[in-house]
């Protein structure tokens, strides 16, 4: 067993099995961040000019349509602030919220407050719950780390469908380098592989129809990427999570829900309890490390926050566990089996993982040749 080590700059540690430290005790994530920030980060002299250029291009190309762009909104910090920023920039937004059955009341209220005050058209897509339930239930038995895959795939497919319906070329995305600059590959699992989702369901599902599940195959996904351009506007501003929260609270009486992606009751539980207990890592560590290298918080503040469980106590976690198991029709006696079964990788099931990796490399090569 490798000796425990934690980065001297951020708080990433050996719970990431692929982590590497240099002679100064700085991890590969920090060193890679310093490389990536030159490309994807905010630069005072050029980013705002680029932002204006992108916004003007969107307005010009979409001027004869009802909307300039589509925006998926969850009620979380990033998508909420993106809606505010886009409105400030004069973009005509079609906001789409996808309800997969796990919304917190706070998230719903946040969305309604923002869209009402900004007069943004909001379409809420409710995924067929019996279908969502069967897929989510199957993933609970799969031994895979990312239990959000069925939700995330449905979210993206549903928003793409709406973009197609309204013939919109641009999709605004709340993903950003400022607060998401660090996330280990070993902790991730892509949600675009429907072959993998179906493979898990065929193994652990109960044989019920999932025809109502919004999805795309891998070829459709790469085709849609050419038709609908995803734009990360937050990368072109000096984005601060703290300032974003302050702005949202002041402008909309927006409520914070306690952590990244905690606007979903299911995601809150699986990231805070399931992953640390079963897989030995906590995504909160990567989220806080991103804020450290981005200058949003100090390493000392992050260490204190990692040790603070007051925002989501063990009692609350177990209450959510019982609620989730009941909603997914999983007997309580099955929980120990789920937590103790062998850990799996996505390639343990039918998967397009290697095809996806090749297609991404080809896409990057083509993009670099156009520069």
BALOBA-1460 file (C-alpha; in Angstrom, 3 decimals):
// residues 371
<rec num="1" residu="x" x="0.000" y="0.000" z="0.000"/>
<rec num="2" residu="x" x="1.374" y="3.435" z="-0.970"/>
<rec num="3" residu="x" x="2.165" y="5.917" z="1.804"/>
<rec num="4" residu="x" x="-0.405" y="8.665" z="2.248"/>
<rec num="5" residu="x" x="0.609" y="12.017" z="0.810"/>
<rec num="6" residu="x" x="-1.176" y="15.321" z="0.296"/>
<rec num="7" residu="x" x="-0.200" y="18.120" z="-2.064"/>
<rec num="8" residu="x" x="1.675" y="21.072" z="-0.564"/>
<rec num="9" residu="x" x="-0.258" y="23.532" z="-2.721"/>
<rec num="10" residu="x" x="-3.823" y="22.199" z="-2.970"/>
<rec num="11" residu="x" x="-5.435" y="19.412" z="-0.915"/>
<rec num="12" residu="x" x="-5.467" y="16.632" z="-3.510"/>
<rec num="13" residu="x" x="-4.050" y="13.460" z="-2.008"/>
<rec num="14" residu="x" x="-3.415" y="9.775" z="-2.627"/>
<rec num="15" residu="x" x="-7.124" y="8.974" z="-2.615"/>
<rec num="16" residu="x" x="-6.531" y="9.663" z="-6.316"/>
<rec num="17" residu="x" x="-4.618" y="6.490" z="-7.285"/>
<rec num="18" residu="x" x="-3.040" y="8.212" z="-10.288"/>
<rec num="19" residu="x" x="-1.698" y="11.257" z="-8.430"/>
<rec num="20" residu="x" x="1.994" y="12.109" z="-8.879"/>
<rec num="21" residu="x" x="4.063" y="14.549" z="-6.830"/>
<rec num="22" residu="x" x="7.122" y="16.505" z="-7.952"/>
<rec num="23" residu="x" x="10.261" y="17.145" z="-5.888"/>
<rec num="24" residu="x" x="8.513" y="20.035" z="-4.119"/>
<rec num="25" residu="x" x="5.521" y="17.948" z="-3.086"/>
<rec num="26" residu="x" x="3.249" y="19.635" z="-5.660"/>
<rec num="27" residu="x" x="0.790" y="17.315" z="-7.382"/>
<rec num="28" residu="x" x="0.327" y="16.759" z="-11.100"/>
<rec num="29" residu="x" x="-3.121" y="18.394" z="-10.904"/>
<rec num="30" residu="x" x="-1.615" y="21.708" z="-9.813"/>
<rec num="31" residu="x" x="1.105" y="21.525" z="-12.436"/>
<rec num="32" residu="x" x="-1.431" y="20.694" z="-15.139"/>
<rec num="33" residu="x" x="-3.651" y="23.528" z="-13.926"/>
<rec num="34" residu="x" x="-0.791" y="25.990" z="-14.488"/>
<rec num="35" residu="x" x="-0.550" y="24.777" z="-18.088"/>
<rec num="36" residu="x" x="-4.296" y="24.743" z="-18.721"/>
<rec num="37" residu="x" x="-4.980" y="28.156" z="-17.195"/>
<rec num="38" residu="x" x="-2.978" y="29.752" z="-19.998"/>
<rec num="39" residu="x" x="-5.447" y="28.313" z="-22.508"/>
<rec num="40" residu="x" x="-8.773" y="28.076" z="-20.676"/>
<rec num="41" residu="x" x="-8.438" y="30.592" z="-17.852"/>
<rec num="42" residu="x" x="-9.490" y="34.221" z="-17.656"/>
<rec num="43" residu="x" x="-6.989" y="36.773" z="-18.998"/>
<rec num="44" residu="x" x="-7.736" y="40.397" z="-18.233"/>
<rec num="45" residu="x" x="-6.356" y="41.780" z="-21.484"/>
<rec num="46" residu="x" x="-8.064" y="39.394" z="-23.911"/>
<rec num="47" residu="x" x="-10.918" y="37.396" z="-22.328"/>
<rec num="48" residu="x" x="-13.467" y="40.202" z="-22.160"/>
<rec num="49" residu="x" x="-12.817" y="41.130" z="-25.798"/>
<rec num="50" residu="x" x="-13.336" y="37.482" z="-26.702"/>
<rec num="51" residu="x" x="-16.559" y="37.437" z="-24.671"/>
<rec num="52" residu="x" x="-17.963" y="40.413" z="-26.582"/>
<rec num="53" residu="x" x="-16.932" y="38.804" z="-29.853"/>
<rec num="54" residu="x" x="-18.711" y="35.534" z="-29.009"/>
<rec num="55" residu="x" x="-21.887" y="37.277" z="-27.785"/>
<rec num="56" residu="x" x="-22.049" y="39.516" z="-30.857"/>
<rec num="57" residu="x" x="-21.598" y="36.494" z="-33.112"/>
<rec num="58" residu="x" x="-24.448" y="34.628" z="-31.373"/>
<rec num="59" residu="x" x="-26.763" y="37.637" z="-31.612"/>
<rec num="60" residu="x" x="-25.959" y="38.193" z="-35.281"/>
<rec num="61" residu="x" x="-26.393" y="34.577" z="-36.368"/>
<rec num="62" residu="x" x="-29.581" y="33.976" z="-34.374"/>
<rec num="63" residu="x" x="-31.232" y="37.375" z="-34.875"/>
<rec num="64" residu="x" x="-34.122" y="35.956" z="-36.912"/>
<rec num="65" residu="x" x="-35.014" y="33.296" z="-34.340"/>
<rec num="66" residu="x" x="-37.141" y="33.500" z="-31.219"/>
<rec num="67" residu="x" x="-34.119" y="32.877" z="-29.002"/>
<rec num="68" residu="x" x="-30.378" y="33.400" z="-29.308"/>
<rec num="69" residu="x" x="-29.391" y="30.360" z="-27.286"/>
<rec num="70" residu="x" x="-30.468" y="27.585" z="-24.972"/>
<rec num="71" residu="x" x="-29.311" y="27.249" z="-21.373"/>
<rec num="72" residu="x" x="-29.708" y="24.257" z="-19.095"/>
<rec num="73" residu="x" x="-30.457" y="25.519" z="-15.585"/>
<rec num="74" residu="x" x="-30.306" y="23.446" z="-12.406"/>
<rec num="75" residu="x" x="-30.693" y="26.077" z="-9.690"/>
<rec num="76" residu="x" x="-27.029" y="25.660" z="-8.734"/>
<rec num="77" residu="x" x="-24.468" y="28.469" z="-8.533"/>
<rec num="78" residu="x" x="-22.903" y="28.151" z="-11.979"/>
<rec num="79" residu="x" x="-26.026" y="27.783" z="-14.122"/>
<rec num="80" residu="x" x="-27.880" y="30.410" z="-12.079"/>
<rec num="81" residu="x" x="-25.104" y="32.960" z="-12.452"/>
<rec num="82" residu="x" x="-24.761" y="32.075" z="-16.132"/>
<rec num="83" residu="x" x="-28.439" y="32.944" z="-16.631"/>
<rec num="84" residu="x" x="-27.858" y="36.290" z="-14.891"/>
<rec num="85" residu="x" x="-24.703" y="37.038" z="-16.900"/>
<rec num="86" residu="x" x="-26.309" y="36.077" z="-20.222"/>
<rec num="87" residu="x" x="-29.258" y="38.355" z="-19.516"/>
<rec num="88" residu="x" x="-26.868" y="41.195" z="-18.638"/>
<rec num="89" residu="x" x="-25.155" y="40.628" z="-21.984"/>
<rec num="90" residu="x" x="-28.473" y="41.015" z="-23.790"/>
<rec num="91" residu="x" x="-28.888" y="37.418" z="-24.948"/>
<rec num="92" residu="x" x="-32.410" y="36.084" z="-25.513"/>
<rec num="93" residu="x" x="-32.355" y="32.862" z="-23.537"/>
<rec num="94" residu="x" x="-34.489" y="29.746" z="-23.608"/>
<rec num="95" residu="x" x="-33.908" y="28.190" z="-20.183"/>
<rec num="96" residu="x" x="-34.490" y="24.457" z="-19.879"/>
<rec num="97" residu="x" x="-34.659" y="22.593" z="-16.608"/>
<rec num="98" residu="x" x="-34.691" y="18.802" z="-16.545"/>
<rec num="99" residu="x" x="-36.408" y="17.177" z="-13.573"/>
<rec num="100" residu="x" x="-35.229" y="13.601" z="-13.068"/>
<rec num="101" residu="x" x="-37.014" y="13.152" z="-9.769"/>
<rec num="102" residu="x" x="-34.428" y="14.389" z="-7.265"/>
<rec num="103" residu="x" x="-34.863" y="18.165" z="-7.232"/>
<rec num="104" residu="x" x="-34.497" y="19.897" z="-3.893"/>
<rec num="105" residu="x" x="-37.138" y="22.519" z="-3.108"/>
<rec num="106" residu="x" x="-34.363" y="25.115" z="-2.864"/>
<rec num="107" residu="x" x="-33.210" y="24.413" z="-6.435"/>
<rec num="108" residu="x" x="-36.728" y="24.727" z="-7.853"/>
<rec num="109" residu="x" x="-37.320" y="28.001" z="-6.018"/>
<rec num="110" residu="x" x="-33.965" y="29.387" z="-7.201"/>
<rec num="111" residu="x" x="-34.832" y="28.653" z="-10.834"/>
<rec num="112" residu="x" x="-38.278" y="30.221" z="-10.555"/>
<rec num="113" residu="x" x="-36.960" y="33.383" z="-8.871"/>
<rec num="114" residu="x" x="-34.272" y="33.965" z="-11.510"/>
<rec num="115" residu="x" x="-36.408" y="33.268" z="-14.576"/>
<rec num="116" residu="x" x="-39.335" y="35.321" z="-13.262"/>
<rec num="117" residu="x" x="-37.284" y="38.404" z="-12.393"/>
<rec num="118" residu="x" x="-35.265" y="38.299" z="-15.634"/>
<rec num="119" residu="x" x="-38.343" y="37.433" z="-17.723"/>
<rec num="120" residu="x" x="-36.593" y="34.377" z="-19.145"/>
<rec num="121" residu="x" x="-38.769" y="31.731" z="-20.795"/>
<rec num="122" residu="x" x="-38.448" y="28.502" z="-18.825"/>
<rec num="123" residu="x" x="-39.332" y="25.026" z="-20.058"/>
<rec num="124" residu="x" x="-39.253" y="22.215" z="-17.487"/>
<rec num="125" residu="x" x="-38.827" y="18.706" z="-18.838"/>
<rec num="126" residu="x" x="-39.973" y="15.986" z="-16.451"/>
<rec num="127" residu="x" x="-38.305" y="12.664" z="-17.210"/>
<rec num="128" residu="x" x="-40.677" y="9.700" z="-16.970"/>
<rec num="129" residu="x" x="-40.114" y="8.619" z="-13.371"/>
<rec num="130" residu="x" x="-40.765" y="4.849" z="-13.754"/>
<rec num="131" residu="x" x="-38.063" y="4.825" z="-16.469"/>
<rec num="132" residu="x" x="-35.638" y="6.975" z="-14.477"/>
<rec num="133" residu="x" x="-36.244" y="4.871" z="-11.404"/>
<rec num="134" residu="x" x="-35.345" y="1.616" z="-13.166"/>
<rec num="135" residu="x" x="-32.101" y="3.014" z="-14.599"/>
<rec num="136" residu="x" x="-31.044" y="4.675" z="-11.359"/>
<rec num="137" residu="x" x="-31.880" y="1.499" z="-9.456"/>
<rec num="138" residu="x" x="-29.739" y="-0.598" z="-11.811"/>
<rec num="139" residu="x" x="-26.789" y="1.729" z="-11.285"/>
<rec num="140" residu="x" x="-27.083" y="1.320" z="-7.516"/>
<rec num="141" residu="x" x="-26.321" y="-2.380" z="-8.016"/>
<rec num="142" residu="x" x="-23.631" y="-1.860" z="-10.672"/>
<rec num="143" residu="x" x="-20.597" y="-1.209" z="-8.462"/>
<rec num="144" residu="x" x="-19.783" y="1.861" z="-10.576"/>
<rec num="145" residu="x" x="-18.784" y="5.133" z="-8.924"/>
<rec num="146" residu="x" x="-20.800" y="7.662" z="-10.929"/>
<rec num="147" residu="x" x="-24.410" y="7.008" z="-10.008"/>
<rec num="148" residu="x" x="-25.403" y="10.260" z="-11.727"/>
<rec num="149" residu="x" x="-24.760" y="8.888" z="-15.228"/>
<rec num="150" residu="x" x="-28.440" y="8.060" z="-15.990"/>
<rec num="151" residu="x" x="-29.472" y="11.586" z="-14.915"/>
<rec num="152" residu="x" x="-26.620" y="13.385" z="-16.669"/>
<rec num="153" residu="x" x="-27.205" y="11.579" z="-19.963"/>
<rec num="154" residu="x" x="-30.925" y="12.351" z="-19.859"/>
<rec num="155" residu="x" x="-30.213" y="16.018" z="-19.036"/>
<rec num="156" residu="x" x="-27.919" y="16.455" z="-22.011"/>
<rec num="157" residu="x" x="-30.156" y="14.528" z="-24.429"/>
<rec num="158" residu="x" x="-33.236" y="16.513" z="-23.384"/>
<rec num="159" residu="x" x="-31.498" y="19.882" z="-23.813"/>
<rec num="160" residu="x" x="-30.128" y="18.839" z="-27.200"/>
<rec num="161" residu="x" x="-33.661" y="17.838" z="-28.223"/>
<rec num="162" residu="x" x="-34.963" y="21.288" z="-27.293"/>
<rec num="163" residu="x" x="-32.114" y="22.979" z="-29.147"/>
<rec num="164" residu="x" x="-33.089" y="20.952" z="-32.206"/>
<rec num="165" residu="x" x="-36.787" y="21.765" z="-31.744"/>
<rec num="166" residu="x" x="-36.115" y="25.517" z="-31.734"/>
<rec num="167" residu="x" x="-33.296" y="25.252" z="-34.306"/>
<rec num="168" residu="x" x="-30.811" y="26.832" z="-31.917"/>
<rec num="169" residu="x" x="-27.123" y="26.683" z="-32.726"/>
<rec num="170" residu="x" x="-25.711" y="27.702" z="-29.337"/>
<rec num="171" residu="x" x="-25.961" y="25.988" z="-25.959"/>
<rec num="172" residu="x" x="-24.674" y="27.930" z="-22.961"/>
<rec num="173" residu="x" x="-22.914" y="25.759" z="-20.426"/>
<rec num="174" residu="x" x="-22.199" y="26.504" z="-16.758"/>
<rec num="175" residu="x" x="-19.010" y="24.425" z="-16.801"/>
<rec num="176" residu="x" x="-16.034" y="26.637" z="-16.042"/>
<rec num="177" residu="x" x="-12.323" y="26.433" z="-15.446"/>
<rec num="178" residu="x" x="-12.324" y="28.755" z="-12.422"/>
<rec num="179" residu="x" x="-14.183" y="26.365" z="-10.102"/>
<rec num="180" residu="x" x="-13.606" y="23.062" z="-11.943"/>
<rec num="181" residu="x" x="-9.932" y="23.261" z="-12.873"/>
<rec num="182" residu="x" x="-9.103" y="20.071" z="-10.971"/>
<rec num="183" residu="x" x="-10.912" y="16.740" z="-11.287"/>
<rec num="184" residu="x" x="-8.968" y="13.456" z="-11.424"/>
<rec num="185" residu="x" x="-9.616" y="11.227" z="-14.421"/>
<rec num="186" residu="x" x="-9.698" y="8.261" z="-12.050"/>
<rec num="187" residu="x" x="-12.744" y="9.769" z="-10.334"/>
<rec num="188" residu="x" x="-14.672" y="10.477" z="-13.515"/>
<rec num="189" residu="x" x="-16.993" y="8.517" z="-15.767"/>
<rec num="190" residu="x" x="-18.449" y="10.021" z="-18.914"/>
<rec num="191" residu="x" x="-22.221" y="10.172" z="-19.218"/>
<rec num="192" residu="x" x="-22.334" y="10.185" z="-23.025"/>
<rec num="193" residu="x" x="-22.028" y="6.411" z="-23.508"/>
<rec num="194" residu="x" x="-25.556" y="5.064" z="-23.929"/>
<rec num="195" residu="x" x="-24.144" y="1.623" z="-24.776"/>
<rec num="196" residu="x" x="-22.698" y="1.539" z="-21.260"/>
<rec num="197" residu="x" x="-25.971" y="2.710" z="-19.692"/>
<rec num="198" residu="x" x="-27.928" y="0.056" z="-21.560"/>
<rec num="199" residu="x" x="-25.336" y="-2.583" z="-20.646"/>
<rec num="200" residu="x" x="-25.701" y="-1.808" z="-16.950"/>
<rec num="201" residu="x" x="-29.481" y="-1.889" z="-17.253"/>
<rec num="202" residu="x" x="-29.452" y="-5.224" z="-19.075"/>
<rec num="203" residu="x" x="-27.376" y="-6.674" z="-16.234"/>
<rec num="204" residu="x" x="-29.181" y="-5.214" z="-13.218"/>
<rec num="205" residu="x" x="-32.524" y="-3.925" z="-14.500"/>
<rec num="206" residu="x" x="-35.842" y="-5.602" z="-13.906"/>
<rec num="207" residu="x" x="-36.710" y="-5.990" z="-17.574"/>
<rec num="208" residu="x" x="-39.087" y="-3.053" z="-17.799"/>
<rec num="209" residu="x" x="-39.201" y="-0.835" z="-20.885"/>
<rec num="210" residu="x" x="-36.916" y="2.220" z="-20.978"/>
<rec num="211" residu="x" x="-38.199" y="3.515" z="-24.319"/>
<rec num="212" residu="x" x="-39.189" y="6.829" z="-22.708"/>
<rec num="213" residu="x" x="-35.605" y="7.564" z="-21.684"/>
<rec num="214" residu="x" x="-34.100" y="10.535" z="-23.613"/>
<rec num="215" residu="x" x="-30.814" y="9.340" z="-25.083"/>
<rec num="216" residu="x" x="-28.393" y="9.441" z="-28.008"/>
<rec num="217" residu="x" x="-25.854" y="6.957" z="-29.320"/>
<rec num="218" residu="x" x="-22.237" y="7.955" z="-29.660"/>
<rec num="219" residu="x" x="-22.489" y="8.845" z="-33.357"/>
<rec num="220" residu="x" x="-25.538" y="11.009" z="-32.727"/>
<rec num="221" residu="x" x="-23.682" y="12.755" z="-29.900"/>
<rec num="222" residu="x" x="-20.705" y="13.739" z="-32.050"/>
<rec num="223" residu="x" x="-23.080" y="14.813" z="-34.817"/>
<rec num="224" residu="x" x="-25.046" y="16.974" z="-32.353"/>
<rec num="225" residu="x" x="-21.810" y="18.573" z="-31.190"/>
<rec num="226" residu="x" x="-21.276" y="19.859" z="-34.709"/>
<rec num="227" residu="x" x="-24.833" y="21.193" z="-34.938"/>
<rec num="228" residu="x" x="-25.120" y="22.699" z="-31.456"/>
<rec num="229" residu="x" x="-22.088" y="24.560" z="-30.173"/>
<rec num="230" residu="x" x="-21.566" y="24.447" z="-26.402"/>
<rec num="231" residu="x" x="-20.255" y="27.772" z="-25.091"/>
<rec num="232" residu="x" x="-18.654" y="28.167" z="-21.650"/>
<rec num="233" residu="x" x="-19.204" y="31.893" z="-21.141"/>
<rec num="234" residu="x" x="-18.000" y="31.820" z="-17.530"/>
<rec num="235" residu="x" x="-14.464" y="31.146" z="-18.774"/>
<rec num="236" residu="x" x="-14.379" y="34.632" z="-20.312"/>
<rec num="237" residu="x" x="-15.058" y="36.555" z="-17.098"/>
<rec num="238" residu="x" x="-13.161" y="36.852" z="-13.826"/>
<rec num="239" residu="x" x="-15.513" y="34.309" z="-12.291"/>
<rec num="240" residu="x" x="-15.614" y="33.968" z="-8.522"/>
<rec num="241" residu="x" x="-17.911" y="31.498" z="-6.783"/>
<rec num="242" residu="x" x="-18.162" y="33.672" z="-3.673"/>
<rec num="243" residu="x" x="-18.985" y="36.792" z="-5.649"/>
<rec num="244" residu="x" x="-21.465" y="34.863" z="-7.777"/>
<rec num="245" residu="x" x="-23.292" y="33.643" z="-4.664"/>
<rec num="246" residu="x" x="-23.341" y="37.157" z="-3.198"/>
<rec num="247" residu="x" x="-24.766" y="38.547" z="-6.450"/>
<rec num="248" residu="x" x="-27.441" y="35.858" z="-6.702"/>
<rec num="249" residu="x" x="-28.502" y="36.352" z="-3.092"/>
<rec num="250" residu="x" x="-28.690" y="40.116" z="-3.521"/>
<rec num="251" residu="x" x="-30.483" y="40.146" z="-6.869"/>
<rec num="252" residu="x" x="-32.847" y="37.179" z="-6.508"/>
<rec num="253" residu="x" x="-32.978" y="36.112" z="-2.863"/>
<rec num="254" residu="x" x="-31.257" y="32.971" z="-4.163"/>
<rec num="255" residu="x" x="-30.521" y="30.301" z="-1.545"/>
<rec num="256" residu="x" x="-27.295" y="28.312" z="-1.228"/>
<rec num="257" residu="x" x="-27.785" y="24.567" z="-0.717"/>
<rec num="258" residu="x" x="-24.484" y="23.636" z="0.955"/>
<rec num="259" residu="x" x="-22.121" y="22.235" z="-1.687"/>
<rec num="260" residu="x" x="-21.314" y="21.711" z="-5.362"/>
<rec num="261" residu="x" x="-24.144" y="19.783" z="-7.072"/>
<rec num="262" residu="x" x="-26.088" y="19.619" z="-3.794"/>
<rec num="263" residu="x" x="-29.118" y="21.059" z="-5.578"/>
<rec num="264" residu="x" x="-29.972" y="17.377" z="-6.237"/>
<rec num="265" residu="x" x="-30.825" y="15.330" z="-3.157"/>
<rec num="266" residu="x" x="-29.521" y="12.172" z="-4.830"/>
<rec num="267" residu="x" x="-26.227" y="13.723" z="-5.985"/>
<rec num="268" residu="x" x="-25.688" y="15.263" z="-2.572"/>
<rec num="269" residu="x" x="-25.926" y="11.823" z="-0.943"/>
<rec num="270" residu="x" x="-23.944" y="9.817" z="-3.444"/>
<rec num="271" residu="x" x="-21.050" y="12.293" z="-3.563"/>
<rec num="272" residu="x" x="-20.925" y="12.847" z="0.197"/>
<rec num="273" residu="x" x="-21.553" y="9.320" z="1.480"/>
<rec num="274" residu="x" x="-21.495" y="6.652" z="-1.231"/>
<rec num="275" residu="x" x="-18.221" y="7.684" z="-2.878"/>
<rec num="276" residu="x" x="-16.179" y="8.234" z="0.312"/>
<rec num="277" residu="x" x="-17.524" y="5.096" z="2.022"/>
<rec num="278" residu="x" x="-17.355" y="2.693" z="-0.932"/>
<rec num="279" residu="x" x="-14.591" y="4.124" z="-3.128"/>
<rec num="280" residu="x" x="-12.521" y="6.040" z="-0.621"/>
<rec num="281" residu="x" x="-12.575" y="9.464" z="-2.219"/>
<rec num="282" residu="x" x="-14.520" y="12.672" z="-1.768"/>
<rec num="283" residu="x" x="-15.152" y="14.940" z="-4.753"/>
<rec num="284" residu="x" x="-15.324" y="17.846" z="-2.352"/>
<rec num="285" residu="x" x="-11.522" y="17.593" z="-2.173"/>
<rec num="286" residu="x" x="-11.206" y="18.273" z="-5.902"/>
<rec num="287" residu="x" x="-13.800" y="21.064" z="-5.805"/>
<rec num="288" residu="x" x="-11.953" y="22.848" z="-2.992"/>
<rec num="289" residu="x" x="-8.578" y="22.266" z="-4.657"/>
<rec num="290" residu="x" x="-9.912" y="24.018" z="-7.763"/>
<rec num="291" residu="x" x="-10.805" y="27.020" z="-5.630"/>
<rec num="292" residu="x" x="-7.350" y="27.013" z="-4.017"/>
<rec num="293" residu="x" x="-5.365" y="27.083" z="-7.268"/>
<rec num="294" residu="x" x="-7.814" y="29.644" z="-8.644"/>
<rec num="295" residu="x" x="-7.140" y="31.963" z="-5.703"/>
<rec num="296" residu="x" x="-10.691" y="31.688" z="-4.352"/>
<rec num="297" residu="x" x="-9.684" y="30.302" z="-0.959"/>
<rec num="298" residu="x" x="-6.572" y="29.427" z="1.023"/>
<rec num="299" residu="x" x="-5.306" y="25.892" z="1.554"/>
<rec num="300" residu="x" x="-5.902" y="26.314" z="5.293"/>
<rec num="301" residu="x" x="-9.534" y="27.318" z="4.704"/>
<rec num="302" residu="x" x="-10.029" y="24.274" z="2.465"/>
<rec num="303" residu="x" x="-8.602" y="21.892" z="5.063"/>
<rec num="304" residu="x" x="-10.983" y="23.292" z="7.686"/>
<rec num="305" residu="x" x="-13.927" y="22.955" z="5.292"/>
<rec num="306" residu="x" x="-13.000" y="19.334" z="4.499"/>
<rec num="307" residu="x" x="-13.188" y="18.518" z="8.210"/>
<rec num="308" residu="x" x="-16.450" y="20.403" z="8.763"/>
<rec num="309" residu="x" x="-19.460" y="18.082" z="8.527"/>
<rec num="310" residu="x" x="-21.992" y="20.538" z="9.925"/>
<rec num="311" residu="x" x="-23.497" y="21.359" z="6.511"/>
<rec num="312" residu="x" x="-24.423" y="17.698" z="5.950"/>
<rec num="313" residu="x" x="-24.375" y="15.582" z="9.085"/>
<rec num="314" residu="x" x="-24.234" y="11.800" z="9.250"/>
<rec num="315" residu="x" x="-27.781" y="11.803" z="10.573"/>
<rec num="316" residu="x" x="-28.938" y="13.765" z="7.491"/>
<rec num="317" residu="x" x="-27.002" y="11.422" z="5.182"/>
<rec num="318" residu="x" x="-28.673" y="8.353" z="6.638"/>
<rec num="319" residu="x" x="-32.058" y="10.049" z="6.395"/>
<rec num="320" residu="x" x="-31.384" y="10.682" z="2.696"/>
<rec num="321" residu="x" x="-30.193" y="7.102" z="2.248"/>
<rec num="322" residu="x" x="-33.464" y="5.752" z="3.619"/>
<rec num="323" residu="x" x="-35.454" y="8.138" z="1.418"/>
<rec num="324" residu="x" x="-33.495" y="7.180" z="-1.719"/>
<rec num="325" residu="x" x="-33.705" y="3.423" z="-1.105"/>
<rec num="326" residu="x" x="-37.451" y="3.642" z="-0.544"/>
<rec num="327" residu="x" x="-37.955" y="5.743" z="-3.671"/>
<rec num="328" residu="x" x="-35.906" y="3.286" z="-5.762"/>
<rec num="329" residu="x" x="-37.677" y="0.244" z="-4.314"/>
<rec num="330" residu="x" x="-34.469" y="-1.182" z="-2.832"/>
<rec num="331" residu="x" x="-34.954" y="-3.122" z="0.428"/>
<rec num="332" residu="x" x="-32.862" y="-1.837" z="3.325"/>
<rec num="333" residu="x" x="-31.239" y="-5.253" z="3.722"/>
<rec num="334" residu="x" x="-29.768" y="-4.826" z="0.226"/>
<rec num="335" residu="x" x="-27.769" y="-1.741" z="1.264"/>
<rec num="336" residu="x" x="-24.872" y="-3.663" z="2.820"/>
<rec num="337" residu="x" x="-24.707" y="-5.792" z="-0.309"/>
<rec num="338" residu="x" x="-24.491" y="-2.663" z="-2.474"/>
<rec num="339" residu="x" x="-21.759" y="-1.130" z="-0.321"/>
<rec num="340" residu="x" x="-19.696" y="-4.320" z="-0.025"/>
<rec num="341" residu="x" x="-19.894" y="-5.656" z="-3.563"/>
<rec num="342" residu="x" x="-16.828" y="-5.509" z="-5.793"/>
<rec num="343" residu="x" x="-15.929" y="-2.131" z="-7.258"/>
<rec num="344" residu="x" x="-16.408" y="-2.030" z="-11.022"/>
<rec num="345" residu="x" x="-15.160" y="0.037" z="-13.972"/>
<rec num="346" residu="x" x="-17.300" y="1.117" z="-16.917"/>
<rec num="347" residu="x" x="-15.342" y="-1.280" z="-19.154"/>
<rec num="348" residu="x" x="-16.633" y="-4.179" z="-17.059"/>
<rec num="349" residu="x" x="-19.876" y="-3.633" z="-18.992"/>
<rec num="350" residu="x" x="-20.517" y="-3.107" z="-22.722"/>
<rec num="351" residu="x" x="-18.915" y="0.221" z="-23.498"/>
<rec num="352" residu="x" x="-17.808" y="2.626" z="-26.232"/>
<rec num="353" residu="x" x="-15.049" y="4.026" z="-23.999"/>
<rec num="354" residu="x" x="-12.172" y="3.390" z="-26.387"/>
<rec num="355" residu="x" x="-14.133" y="4.535" z="-29.438"/>
<rec num="356" residu="x" x="-15.016" y="7.741" z="-27.594"/>
<rec num="357" residu="x" x="-11.370" y="8.339" z="-26.728"/>
<rec num="358" residu="x" x="-10.366" y="7.887" z="-30.374"/>
<rec num="359" residu="x" x="-13.117" y="10.185" z="-31.644"/>
<rec num="360" residu="x" x="-12.101" y="12.871" z="-29.136"/>
<rec num="361" residu="x" x="-8.491" y="12.659" z="-30.324"/>
<rec num="362" residu="x" x="-9.609" y="12.999" z="-33.950"/>
<rec num="363" residu="x" x="-11.813" y="15.958" z="-33.053"/>
<rec num="364" residu="x" x="-8.926" y="17.702" z="-31.279"/>
<rec num="365" residu="x" x="-6.623" y="17.038" z="-34.212"/>
<rec num="366" residu="x" x="-9.109" y="18.535" z="-36.674"/>
<rec num="367" residu="x" x="-9.585" y="21.535" z="-34.401"/>
<rec num="368" residu="x" x="-5.844" y="22.126" z="-34.140"/>
<rec num="369" residu="x" x="-5.456" y="21.928" z="-37.925"/>
<rec num="370" residu="x" x="-8.066" y="24.669" z="-38.379"/>
<rec num="371" residu="x" x="-6.142" y="27.108" z="-36.184"/>
